[in-house]
């Protein structure tokens, strides 16, 4: 019987376990154990109901266009909980000099595709607007090597576009610094467009022209975001309920990991089927496994792998992380009647505020709050702001209320406050990330039965983590099959 250990009980590790469980049910001769250091599953995903409002401590939704999360929900029988964002009301605001300015129509990330809205928006100065027009006719040469998102944006549209648009958008998604994030890892589509068309505006317009036009009775457009009506934690609980009894080990941190290729018994015992294996140490003793799935933050995986392979450990340790703080506040809906329409606002770093963004939850998703309640979800922290993590809940609440008062004119006191700190939770794909990833892969394949999963590799969103967990499980199953040694050998 093949034994596989999953280390890490976030959504990536749980997805790996669910993939193994499906293989076991299909007849694969395997068993698995999942080890989680915390006393609960889910990692950064946490949901609770407060006064009838769904409050998310971690991600509140996922991108609809990435199919892994919705597909998982259908497998788990919770598809009826899928809830699309209220895109008919979607509008995003940017804070500029203490004034909220809406993103102009036709803006595709940093690329303007509609002339009149771009010309009329107060988000950009006239010099930046002229720079955008010039980009269409006289685009810069494509970069030969990886560069930061800020550098690419600056070459095409100028520094003001970095400051007022790209930086707040990326800090809202990655909690990161646009001057550090790799454009090839974060925006590969933009890189491909630049390579083919040079002008990003020209490329985006060409892509829109090629898009199929609806005919007959077209299906309704998909929402940008999807969530779960009862909270994102439904995915965590749904997987946990499906796993083999006794396979989940909470409050069980893995203290050490050993690869047994050098001290494998020779001659092999009669029931040995593999050329090597792994030993895992916890406070409860040692366990031997044929395969290991590390579904941990890269820095935690590095700590376990350094004694096994110093090079892999070093490469993983070099992946930077940022921290974040989520402050969720519930209000009487009448107290929020002066909010601007839309999903919320983003705050550029140049505004020198603690808050990175604020989401109007009751507007973004219909049905997650009672009709008389409104919820504001505020984000602090991000790259270079770790000191906020050590502030008291009282002080963080005061910071948020002060900025809400200055930005929105909100004087009301919240009916409830929930604060979640996520330390070193968000991987940052720095310049050269893809090269580092290739080096990690090239070396991991030299350790049979090992696979990595999580947000440090090929995407930070929930669907990306689900996909990497599934792929890690499939990789380990395949590797162990190829490594099988006949008992008679």
C-alpha positions in Angstrom: 0.0 0.0 0.0 1.4 3.4 -1.1 1.5 6.0 1.8 1.5 9.7 1.0 1.8 12.6 3.5 0.3 16.0 2.9 2.0 18.7 5.1 -0.3 21.8 5.3 -4.0 21.9 5.7 -4.8 25.1 3.7 -6.9 24.8 0.6 -3.9 23.6 -1.5 -3.2 20.7 0.9 -6.9 19.9 1.2 -7.3 19.8 -2.6 -4.3 17.4 -2.8 -6.0 15.2 -0.1 -9.3 15.2 -2.0 -7.5 14.3 -5.2 -5.8 11.3 -3.4 -9.1 10.3 -1.9 -10.8 10.2 -5.3 -7.9 8.1 -6.6 -8.3 5.8 -3.6 -12.0 5.4 -4.2 -11.2 4.6 -7.9 -9.1 1.7 -6.8 -5.6 3.1 -6.4 -3.8 1.2 -3.6 -2.9 4.2 -1.5 -3.5 5.8 1.9 -2.7 9.3 3.0 -2.3 11.5 6.1 -2.7 15.3 6.3 -0.7 17.1 8.9 -1.7 20.6 10.0 0.2 22.6 12.7 -2.8 24.8 13.6 -5.9 23.6 15.4 -8.1 24.0 12.4 -8.1 23.5 8.7 -8.3 26.1 5.9 -5.1 28.2 6.4 -6.0 31.8 5.6 -9.6 30.9 4.7 -11.9 31.6 7.6 -15.5 32.5 7.7 -18.0 33.3 10.4 -21.5 34.7 10.7 -21.9 37.9 12.8 -25.4 39.4 13.2 -26.5 37.5 10.1 -23.5 38.9 8.0 -20.9 36.6 6.5 -17.5 37.8 7.6 -14.4 36.5 5.8 -11.0 36.7 7.5 -9.2 35.6 4.4 -10.2 35.7 0.7 -13.8 36.7 0.2 -14.2 35.3 -3.4 -12.3 34.0 -6.4 -12.0 35.0 -10.1 -14.8 33.3 -12.0 -12.7 32.8 -15.1 -10.4 30.4 -13.3 -12.5 27.2 -13.2 -10.8 25.1 -10.4 -12.7 26.6 -7.5 -16.2 26.3 -9.0 -15.5 22.8 -10.3 -14.4 21.8 -6.8 -17.6 23.1 -5.3 -19.6 21.1 -7.8 -17.7 17.9 -6.9 -18.4 18.6 -3.2 -22.1 19.1 -3.8 -22.2 22.7 -2.8 -22.7 24.3 -6.2 -26.0 25.7 -4.9 -23.9 28.0 -2.7 -22.0 29.6 -5.6 -22.9 33.3 -5.6 -21.8 35.7 -8.4 -20.7 39.2 -7.8 -23.3 41.9 -8.5 -21.5 43.2 -11.6 -24.4 45.4 -12.7 -23.4 47.7 -9.8 -19.6 47.2 -10.3 -17.6 50.3 -10.0 -14.1 50.8 -8.5 -12.8 54.1 -7.1 -9.3 55.4 -6.7 -8.3 57.8 -4.0 -6.3 60.7 -5.4 -5.5 63.7 -3.1 -8.3 62.7 -0.7 -10.8 62.6 -3.6 -12.5 59.4 -4.9 -12.3 59.1 -8.7 -13.9 56.3 -10.6 -11.9 54.1 -12.9 -12.8 55.2 -16.4 -14.8 53.0 -18.7 -12.7 50.9 -21.1 -9.6 50.7 -18.9 -8.2 47.1 -19.2 -5.9 47.0 -16.2 -3.4 49.7 -17.2 -4.4 49.9 -20.9 -6.9 52.5 -22.1 -9.2 51.2 -24.9 -11.8 54.0 -25.0 -10.8 57.5 -26.1 -13.5 59.7 -24.6 -13.6 58.2 -21.0 -9.8 58.3 -20.9 -9.7 61.9 -22.1 -12.3 63.1 -19.6 -11.2 61.3 -16.5 -9.6 63.4 -13.7 -7.6 60.3 -12.7 -4.8 61.3 -15.0 -3.1 64.6 -15.9 -3.1 65.8 -19.5 0.6 64.9 -19.8 -0.3 61.3 -18.9 -3.2 61.3 -21.3 -0.9 62.5 -24.1 1.6 59.8 -23.1 -1.2 57.2 -23.5 -2.1 58.5 -26.9 1.5 58.5 -28.0 1.9 54.9 -26.9 -0.5 53.8 -29.6 1.6 55.4 -32.4 5.1 55.3 -31.0 5.3 52.4 -28.5 8.6 51.5 -26.8 10.8 48.6 -27.7 9.9 45.3 -25.9 12.1 44.5 -22.9 14.6 41.7 -23.5 14.6 40.4 -19.9 12.2 40.2 -17.0 11.4 43.5 -15.4 9.0 44.8 -12.8 5.4 45.7 -13.5 6.2 49.3 -12.6 9.0 49.4 -15.1 6.9 48.1 -18.0 4.0 50.5 -17.1 6.4 53.4 -16.9 7.9 52.6 -20.4 4.5 52.6 -21.9 2.3 55.1 -20.0 4.5 57.0 -17.5 5.0 57.2 -13.8 1.7 58.7 -12.9 0.0 55.5 -14.3 2.2 53.5 -12.0 1.3 55.7 -9.0 -2.4 56.1 -9.5 -3.5 52.9 -11.2 -1.0 50.0 -11.2 0.3 50.3 -7.7 -3.1 50.4 -6.0 -4.5 47.6 -8.2 -1.5 45.3 -7.4 -1.4 46.1 -3.7 -5.1 45.2 -3.6 -4.5 41.8 -5.2 -1.0 40.9 -4.1 -0.4 43.1 -1.2 2.8 43.9 -3.0 5.0 46.6 -4.5 4.6 47.1 -8.3 8.3 48.1 -8.4 9.3 44.6 -7.2 6.7 42.3 -8.8 7.8 40.4 -12.0 5.8 41.4 -15.1 6.4 38.0 -16.7 5.0 36.2 -13.6 2.2 38.5 -12.8 1.1 39.8 -16.2 2.3 37.3 -18.8 -0.5 38.3 -21.2 0.8 41.8 -21.3 4.3 40.6 -22.1 3.0 38.5 -25.0 1.0 41.4 -26.3 4.0 43.7 -26.2 6.1 41.1 -28.0 3.5 40.8 -30.8 2.3 44.4 -31.1 4.7 46.6 -29.2 1.8 48.9 -28.4 -0.3 47.5 -25.5 -3.2 49.7 -26.5 -3.0 48.4 -30.1 -2.8 44.8 -28.8 -5.8 45.2 -26.4 -7.9 46.7 -29.2 -7.0 43.9 -31.5 -7.9 41.3 -28.8 -11.3 43.0 -28.4 -12.0 42.9 -32.1 -11.2 39.2 -32.2 -13.5 38.4 -29.3 -16.6 36.5 -30.6 -19.7 38.5 -30.9 -22.9 37.0 -29.3 -25.6 35.8 -31.7 -29.0 34.3 -31.2 -29.7 34.0 -27.5 -26.3 34.5 -25.9 -25.7 33.2 -22.4 -25.4 35.9 -19.8 -21.9 37.3 -19.2 -20.1 35.6 -16.3 -19.5 37.7 -13.2 -16.0 38.8 -12.4 -16.0 37.3 -9.0 -17.7 34.3 -7.4 -18.1 33.5 -3.7 -20.0 31.0 -1.5 -23.2 32.3 0.0 -22.5 30.7 3.4 -18.8 31.6 3.4 -15.6 30.5 1.7 -15.0 28.0 4.5 -17.7 25.8 3.0 -15.1 24.5 0.6 -12.8 23.6 3.5 -15.5 21.8 5.5 -16.8 20.1 2.3 -13.4 18.5 1.6 -12.8 17.6 5.2 -16.1 15.8 5.4 -15.1 13.6 2.4 -11.6 12.5 3.5 -10.8 9.1 5.0 -11.5 8.8 8.8 -8.4 9.4 10.8 -6.5 10.9 8.0 -6.4 14.5 9.4 -4.0 15.3 12.1 -4.6 18.8 13.6 -2.2 20.6 16.0 0.6 18.4 14.6 3.4 20.4 13.2 6.0 18.4 11.2 9.4 19.0 12.9 11.7 17.3 10.4 11.7 15.6 7.1 14.2 13.0 5.9 14.7 11.4 2.5 15.6 7.8 2.9 17.4 7.1 -0.4 20.8 6.6 1.2 19.8 4.4 4.1 17.1 2.3 2.5 17.3 -1.3 3.7 19.3 -3.6 1.5 18.2 -6.2 0.8 14.7 -4.7 0.7 12.0 -6.4 2.8 9.6 -8.6 0.9 6.8 -6.0 1.0 8.9 -3.1 -0.2 7.8 -1.8 -3.5 9.8 1.4 -3.9 13.4 2.4 -4.4 13.3 4.9 -1.6 10.9 6.9 0.7 10.5 9.6 3.3 10.5 9.8 7.1 8.4 12.5 8.8 8.9 13.5 12.4 6.3 15.0 14.7 6.0 15.3 18.5 4.2 11.9 18.3 7.1 10.1 16.7 8.3 9.1 13.2 6.2 7.9 10.2 7.4 6.6 6.9 5.9 7.5 3.6 6.5 6.8 -0.1 5.5 10.4 -1.1 5.4 13.9 0.4 3.3 16.8 -0.7 4.4 20.1 0.9 1.5 22.5 0.8 3.1 25.1 2.9 4.3 28.7 2.4 7.6 28.6 0.6 9.5 29.9 3.7 8.0 27.0 5.8 8.7 24.4 3.1 12.3 25.7 2.9 12.8 25.0 6.6 11.9 21.3 6.1 13.8 20.8 2.9 17.1 22.5 3.7 18.5 19.4 5.5 17.3 17.3 2.5 18.5 19.5 -0.3 20.2 22.8 0.5 19.7 24.2 -3.0 15.9 23.7 -3.0 15.6 25.1 0.5 17.6 28.2 -0.5 15.5 28.8 -3.6 12.3 28.5 -1.6 13.5 30.7 1.1 14.3 33.4 -1.5 10.6 33.8 -2.3 9.5 36.9 -0.4 6.1 37.2 1.4 3.9 40.1 2.5 1.5 40.3 5.4 -1.9 41.8 5.6 -4.6 42.8 8.1 -8.3 42.6 7.4 -10.6 44.8 9.4 -14.3 44.0 8.8 -17.0 46.4 10.2 -20.7 46.0 10.3 -23.0 49.0 10.2 -26.7 49.8 10.1 -27.4 50.1 6.4 -28.9 53.6 6.9 -25.6 54.8 8.2 -23.9 53.9 4.9 -26.5 55.6 2.6 -23.9 58.2 1.5 -21.4 55.6 0.2 -20.5 56.0 -3.5 -22.0 53.3 -5.8 -19.8 50.3 -6.6 -17.7 47.7 -5.0 -15.3 49.9 -3.1 -12.1 51.9 -3.5 -8.3 51.5 -3.7 -5.7 53.7 -2.1 -2.4 54.4 -3.9 0.8 54.2 -1.8 1.4 57.8 -2.7 -1.6 58.8 -0.6 0.5 57.8 2.5 -2.4 56.1 4.3 -2.6 52.9 6.3 -5.5 51.6 4.4 -4.9 49.8 1.1 -8.5 49.2 0.0 -12.0 49.1 1.2 -14.7 46.7 -0.1 -18.4 47.4 0.2 -19.4 43.8 0.8 -23.2 44.3 0.8 -22.9 45.9 -2.7 -20.4 43.4 -4.1 -22.5 40.3 -3.2 -26.2 40.3 -2.8 -27.5 38.1 0.0 -24.4 37.9 2.2 -25.8 40.5 4.6 -29.4 41.2 5.9 -31.2 44.0 4.1 -30.7 46.4 7.1 -27.0 45.7 7.5 -23.9 46.9 5.6 -20.4 45.6 5.8 -17.1 47.4 5.0 -14.0 45.2 4.6 -10.9 47.2 5.0 -7.3 46.1 4.2 -4.1 47.3 5.8 -0.5 46.1 5.7 1.1 45.0 2.5 4.8 45.2 1.5 6.8 47.3 3.9 4.0 47.8 6.5 4.6 44.8 8.8 4.7 47.1 11.8 0.9 47.4 11.8 0.7 43.7 12.7 1.8 44.5 16.2 -0.7 47.2 16.8 -3.6 46.5 19.1 -7.1 45.8 17.8 -8.3 49.0 19.4 -5.6 51.1 17.6 -6.3 49.4 14.3 -10.0 50.1 14.7 -9.2 53.8 15.4 -7.0 54.0 12.3 -9.7 52.5 10.1 -12.5 54.7 11.5 -10.4 57.8 11.1 -9.6 57.1 7.4 -13.2 56.1 6.7 -14.3 59.4 8.2 -11.8 61.4 6.1 -12.4 59.5 2.9 -16.1 58.7 3.0 -17.4 61.2 5.6 -18.6 58.2 7.7 -19.3 59.3 11.2 -21.2 56.2 12.4 -19.8 53.7 14.9 -19.7 50.1 13.7 -22.1 47.5 15.3 -19.3 44.9 15.2 -15.6 44.7 14.3 -13.6 41.6 13.3 -9.8 41.8 12.8 -7.7 39.1 11.1 -3.9 39.3 10.9 -2.2 37.2 8.2 1.5 37.1 8.7 3.8 36.2 5.8 0.8 34.8 3.9 1.0 36.3 0.4 3.8 35.2 -1.9 5.5 38.0 -3.9 6.5 37.1 -7.4 9.6 39.2 -7.7 11.6 39.9 -10.8 13.2 36.6 -11.9 10.4 34.5 -10.3 9.9 32.3 -13.3 13.6 31.5 -13.5 13.6 30.6 -9.8 10.6 28.4 -10.3 12.3 26.5 -13.1 15.3 25.9 -10.9 13.0 24.6 -8.1 11.3 22.2 -10.5 14.5 21.0 -12.0 15.8 20.0 -8.5 12.5 18.7 -7.1 12.3 16.0 -9.7 15.6 14.6 -8.4 13.7 13.8 -5.1 11.3 11.0 -6.0 7.8 11.3 -4.5 8.1 15.0 -3.6 5.7 17.7 -4.8 5.0 21.3 -3.9 1.7 23.2 -3.7 0.5 26.6 -2.6 0.4 30.3 -3.6 4.2 30.6 -4.0 4.4 29.1 -7.5 1.9 29.8 -10.2 -0.8 32.0 -8.9 -2.0 33.4 -5.5 -5.7 33.0 -5.8 -7.9 30.3 -4.4 -8.4 28.6 -7.8 -4.6 28.6 -8.3 -4.0 27.0 -4.9 -6.6 24.3 -5.6 -5.1 23.6 -9.0 -1.5 23.3 -7.6 -2.8 20.9 -4.9 -4.5 18.7 -7.4 -1.4 18.7 -9.7 0.9 17.9 -6.7 -1.2 14.8 -5.9 -1.3 13.6 -9.5 2.4 14.2 -9.8 3.2 12.1 -6.7 0.9 9.2 -7.8 2.5 9.1 -11.2 6.0 9.3 -9.9 5.5 6.5 -7.4 3.9 4.3 -10.1 6.9 4.8 -12.3 9.2 4.0 -9.4 7.5 0.8 -8.5 9.9 -2.2 -8.1 8.6 -5.7 -8.6 8.5 -7.7 -5.3 10.6 -10.4 -6.9 13.4 -8.0 -7.8 
